[in-house]
Amino acid sequence: MQSTSNSNRPTGRRSSLKKRTVMFGLLAALFLFVVGCSKDGMSTWEAFGPVAQLQLDLFNVTMWLMVIVFFLVEGVLLYAIIRYRKRPGQPKPTQIHGNNTLEIVLTIVPTILVLGLGIWSVFILFEIDAPPEGSDPLHVNVTAHQWWFEFEYPDAGNGKKIITANEMRIPVDRPITLSLFSDDVIHSFWVPKLAGKLDMVPTHENKMWIQADSDKIDEDLPVTLFGQCAELCGIAHALMRFRVTVMEQADFDSWAAGYSEPPAITDKAKKGKQIFAANCTLCHTIDGPDDPALSASRLKGFLTGADITPVPAPNLTDLRTRQTLAAGLMDLTETNLRAWLHDPDGIKPGNYMAARAVLYQGGTVTLDEDQIDALIGYLLDLR
C-alpha cells in the first residue's frame, strides 16, 4: 500500500502544477485585458478627434463581429464534440458527403463580412486622407531622431517659424496637417487619442492629419495627450515619447508670439550662459529656429559616426514653456535637470548626449558643481 501511494504522488503534483499554471495564465490574461481597456494614458478606446473616432468605429465593429463569429464557431464545435462523441459499443459512422446548404452558407456569410468590412475600410481611408475642404489647417513638420521628436511650425502665425522638441502644441477644433520625416532609421508617429500609427521613413515624406475636438474632451483646456514611437528603432525606442498639448487658439497664439523672445536672466545664469555657449551649442540651438545649414551640418556629423561630432539635438528655445525633460521621461524640475546633467545615460540609455558631447568624454560629466548650478540656473531661466 505504501508503494502504491508513493507511485501516485508525482502524478498528483504534476496535475496540481498544471492547474496552478492554467489559473495563473487566466489571471494574467484577465489583468492584461483590464489594463488594455483603460482609457487613461495612451488609450485607443477613447477618441478626441474625427480621425481617431472613425478608426475607433471601424475597430469596434470589426472586433465585435469577430467576437460573435468566434463564439458561434466555438459553440458549434463544442456542441458537436459533446453530442457526437464516440460511445462504448457504437459502430464507426458511415462517411458521407457534407451538407451542401451548410457549406454554401458558411462560404457566403464570411465573404459578405470580409467584403463589407473591406469596402467600409476603403471609404474611411478616403475620408481621413485630408482635412475637410474650406478648413484652415495648421501645418507641422515632424522629424524623428534617435530618440526624440522635433516639431517645426513653418508658419505658426504672422509668418513666424517655430522649432521645438518632444512637446507639440496644437489649437483645439482646428485641423493639423503633419509631414512626417526621419533622419536616421524607420520610426512611427502615434498619438492614439488623435489618430492611428504612421511610419516615418528616411528620405520619404508621409502625410497625415489630426484634430482635437472640444466636444470630445471632458476636461478643461489645456489637455495633455501622450504619444510614442511605435516602431522598434534602437536601444532607447521604449523611451522615445512625446506629448501633445491641446489648447485654445488664443493660448496657442500667445505661446507662438512669445517664442524666441529672450528672457531676463539673473547674474548667476549669465555664467551658465557662457558654459552653455562653450559646451552645448555644437548640438543645441537656444535662440530661435535652427538654421538649415546648421541642421545639415549636425546631421552630417551624426552620420559620420565619429566619437565627438555635432548631432541633431532638441531645440531649447522654448524650454521655459515645457513641462518635461528627456523626451517626456521626467518633469522639468531643478532636481531632475541636475540628475540628467550628471548621468544622462543612466536615465535614457543610448542617448547621443552621453556618447558624443565633450562634457562626457571619459564617462562622467566634466563640470564641477558650481558650473552645473550656473548651467541649471541659465536653462531654467529660459522657462
Rosetta blueprint (number, residue, H / E / L):
1 M L
2 Q H
3 S H
4 T H
5 S H
6 N H
7 S H
8 N H
9 R H
10 P H
11 T H
12 G H
13 R H
14 R H
15 S H
16 S H
17 L H
18 K H
19 K H
20 R H
21 T H
22 V H
23 M H
24 F H
25 G H
26 L H
27 L H
28 A H
29 A H
30 L H
31 F H
32 L H
33 F H
34 V H
35 V H
36 G H
37 C L
38 S L
39 K L
40 D L
41 G L
42 M L
43 S L
44 T L
45 W L
46 E L
47 A L
48 F L
49 G L
50 P H
51 V H
52 A H
53 Q H
54 L H
55 Q H
56 L H
57 D H
58 L H
59 F H
60 N H
61 V H
62 T H
63 M H
64 W H
65 L H
66 M H
67 V H
68 I H
69 V H
70 F H
71 F H
72 L H
73 V H
74 E H
75 G H
76 V H
77 L H
78 L H
79 Y H
80 A H
81 I H
82 I H
83 R H
84 Y L
85 R L
86 K L
87 R L
88 P L
89 G L
90 Q L
91 P L
92 K L
93 P L
94 T L
95 Q L
96 I L
97 H L
98 G L
99 N L
100 N H
101 T H
102 L H
103 E H
104 I H
105 V H
106 L H
107 T H
108 I H
109 V H
110 P H
111 T H
112 I H
113 L H
114 V H
115 L H
116 G H
117 L H
118 G H
119 I H
120 W H
121 S H
122 V H
123 F H
124 I H
125 L H
126 F H
127 E H
128 I L
129 D L
130 A L
131 P L
132 P L
133 E L
134 G L
135 S L
136 D L
137 P L
138 L E
139 H E
140 V E
141 N E
142 V E
143 T E
144 A E
145 H E
146 Q L
147 W L
148 W E
149 F E
150 E E
151 F E
152 E E
153 Y E
154 P L
155 D L
156 A L
157 G L
158 N L
159 G L
160 K L
161 K L
162 I E
163 I E
164 T E
165 A E
166 N L
167 E E
168 M E
169 R E
170 I E
171 P E
172 V L
173 D L
174 R L
175 P L
176 I E
177 T E
178 L E
179 S E
180 L E
181 F E
182 S E
183 D L
184 D L
185 V L
186 I L
187 H E
188 S E
189 F E
190 W E
191 V E
192 P L
193 K L
194 L L
195 A E
196 G E
197 K E
198 L E
199 D E
200 M E
201 V L
202 P E
203 T L
204 H L
205 E L
206 N E
207 K E
208 M E
209 W E
210 I E
211 Q L
212 A L
213 D L
214 S H
215 D H
216 K H
217 I L
218 D L
219 E L
220 D L
221 L L
222 P L
223 V E
224 T E
225 L E
226 F E
227 G E
228 Q E
229 C E
230 A L
231 E L
232 L L
233 C L
234 G L
235 I L
236 A L
237 H H
238 A H
239 L H
240 M L
241 R E
242 F E
243 R E
244 V E
245 T E
246 V E
247 M E
248 E L
249 Q H
250 A H
251 D H
252 F H
253 D H
254 S H
255 W H
256 A H
257 A H
258 G H
259 Y L
260 S L
261 E L
262 P L
263 P L
264 A L
265 I L
266 T L
267 D H
268 K H
269 A H
270 K H
271 K H
272 G H
273 K H
274 Q H
275 I H
276 F H
277 A H
278 A H
279 N H
280 C L
281 T L
282 L L
283 C L
284 H L
285 T L
286 I L
287 D L
288 G L
289 P L
290 D L
291 D L
292 P H
293 A H
294 L H
295 S H
296 A H
297 S H
298 R H
299 L H
300 K H
301 G H
302 F H
303 L H
304 T H
305 G L
306 A L
307 D L
308 I L
309 T L
310 P L
311 V L
312 P L
313 A L
314 P L
315 N L
316 L L
317 T L
318 D L
319 L H
320 R H
321 T H
322 R L
323 Q L
324 T E
325 L E
326 A L
327 A L
328 G L
329 L L
330 M E
331 D E
332 L L
333 T L
334 E H
335 T H
336 N H
337 L H
338 R H
339 A H
340 W H
341 L H
342 H H
343 D L
344 P H
345 D H
346 G H
347 I H
348 K L
349 P L
350 G L
351 N L
352 Y H
353 M H
354 A H
355 A H
356 R H
357 A L
358 V H
359 L H
360 Y H
361 Q L
362 G L
363 G L
364 T L
365 V L
366 T L
367 L L
368 D L
369 E H
370 D H
371 Q H
372 I H
373 D H
374 A H
375 L H
376 I H
377 G H
378 Y H
379 L H
380 L H
381 D H
382 L L
383 R L
